[in-house]
Amino acid sequence: MLPQLDTCPTCGSPKLRKVRKNLRRTYRDQRYVVPNVEYLECPDCNEQLFDHAAMQKIEAHSPAYAKRRTAEKKAAAGR
């Protein structure tokens, strides 16, 4: 569930809007895309606010979390 905010916590703008789109990111010169993520975005300062579900989706696609995903898979297989 997205945060219930009326104003942007960064700039105070009352224009926060819910968006759903592909996020394009770079981690250590490695580009990746997180498809179809829903989050709040401020059109004035470009702040992006993610809920828990969106963060899980981002972590599932980000190379920054690849080691953790591998360790979790190994742990699950060993059970």
N, C-alpha and C positions, 0 to 999 in steps of 0.2 A: 504494500500500500504506500502510495506516495505521501510525503510529508504534507501536512495541512498548514500551509503558510500563506499569509496574505501579502507579505512584503519580502523582498530579497534580503537575506541576512548580510549581504556584502555591501550593497549600495542603498538599500531602503526603498527601491522602486516598488510600486504596487502592481507592476505589470507582469508578474510571474505567469508563465503559461506551461501547460502540459504539452510535451512533444513526444513523438515516437519516431525514431529514425535510426539509421546505422551510424554507430560511432566509429570514427577513424582515429586511431591513436598510433603513437610511436613509442617503443620502449627500447632503449639502447640501439638506436638506428634500425630497429626491426619494426616494420609496419604491420598492423593487424586491424581487423574490422570486427566489431561486435554488432551483429545484426539485430534490428528491430527492438531497440531498447527504449523504454518509456521512462521519462524523467521530467523534472521541472527545470525550466530555463528562463533566465532573465534576459530580455532583449536589450536592456540598457548596459549591463556590464558583462554579459555572457556567462555569468555564474551558472553552474549546472549542479542540481541537487538530485541525488540518487537514493532510492530506497534500498532495502536489503535485497530484494529480488533482482534489482538492476545490478547491484554490486556483485552478486553471485554470478550473474551472466557475464559481467566484465571480467571477473577473475577467471572464469572458465575459458575465456578466449585470450587473455593476456599472457604473453611469454614471461612476464614477471612472476607468475604463479606456476610455471611449468614444473619446477622441482617439487613443489608441494603436491600438485596433482599426481605426479608419478609416485611419490611416497604414499599418498592416500590409497592409490590403486594397489600398490604392493601390500600394504597393511590389510586391505580388504580381501585380497586374494589369499593371504596367509591365515585367515580366520577359519 
